[in-house]
Amino acid sequence: MIPYGRQDISQEDIDKVVEVLKSDFLTQGPMVPKFEAAVSQGSQVEYAVAVNSATSALHIACLALGVSPGDYVWTSPNSFVASSNCALYCGAKVDFVDIDKDTYNISADALEFKLEQAEKSGKLPKVVISVHFAGQAPDLERIFKLSKKYGFRIIEDASHAIGARYKEKPVGNCEYSDITIFSFHPVKIITTGEGGMALTNDEKLYSKLYRLRSHGITRDVNQMVKLPHGPWYYEQIELGFNYRMTDIQAALGYSQYTRLNEFVKKRHEISDVYFDLFQNKPVILPKQMPDSYSAFHLFVLQLKLDELESSQTQIFERFRNSGILVNLHYIPIYRQPYYSNMGFKNEDFPNMEEYYSRALSIPMYPGLSKDQQKEVAARLTTPIGHQTLF
């Protein structure tokens, strides 16, 4: 069985978790700040707030930027539903921007056109959430310039992209955004089991994110309404959530983070092999932009179905039935019943529709061997079983 993705857990990871299990703090101890400091330093950003999932990070990022009922939040339809659900949690309205044909990220051209139209109707977005699909950054600089012209804030949903770079700088540095989000789900680049992180260079946003992850509570005297009653005193100054990451999770994340460059390098080596193996096969290979260095969370093929003389479903089942657990990233968010009931129409997103009709995510994780990659490549055009002719 070859999964499409999986975690890579070392003995060092296990030892670090056991060390915390034997310590005095399973949560709210020193390990979470240590993990946050490591990621912020590696990402060249001022502040990092670890939480229990990237979904939680997206939610409090929207809240920190003041997203509320009546606001519009735009994002890419080529993502997991969390990228848009986070705005709905705040009571905002969601809209989608079609994707770029080459990168499968949000299209800067489509975004600019949509902004021009929205300005005329008075429905400009408060926030645009740019998704780093498969580990490659979108056109962040151009999106940033559009934000200055049209007055929206930017969240980078870089759930796929820790360890990636854009214009030679690490993704997460927030040069072109207000907040960046990482995910630490087991199939991502590094894992904490479940977990996420929000990064920012804005001290006020950091303070808000920090409070929101823990019930809206502060122990900072400068943020309090009343004088402290004593050293035990704290205040809830807004409605927050219990989105904290445990020290157990942070220990795993910290240990994993020490191998981040190793993981990403291995993913690039696997990608290089795939590029060779599929070079002359009836597929379109993922295009890598010159100003980006992808983390290669996913390796997505676009199937040339006419040449393959098979349907997307048939090829998907061919792989699955042979024990190669391919996947499809993603079903367009607007196609989900919950969203289609809002009135979204498939024909409004032609690039996303074309992509979805022929996409296939093949296995990609550091433990994947070259022999397994060869098996994946061979299965594309080799049906399972045979017919007895005589």
Secondary structure, 3 states (H helix, E strand, C coil): CECCCCCCCCHHHHHHHHHHHCCCCCCCCCHHHHHHHHHHHHHCCCEEEEECCHHHHHHHHHHHCCCCCCCEEEECCCCCCHHHHHHHHCCCEEEECCECCCCCCECHHHHHHHHHHHHHHCCCCCEEEEECHHHCCCCHHHHHHHHHHHCCEEEEECCCCCCCEECCEECCCCCCCCEEEEECCCCCCCCCCCCEEEEECCHHHHHHHHHHCECCEECCHHHCCCCCCCCCCCEECCCCCECECCHHHHHHHHHHHCCHHHHHHHHHHHHHHHHHHCCCCCEECCCCCCCEECCCCCEEEEECHHHHCCCHHHHHHHHHHCCECCECCCCCHHHCHHHHCCCCCHHHCHHHHHHHCCEEEECCCCCCCHHHHHHHHHHCCCCCCCCCCC
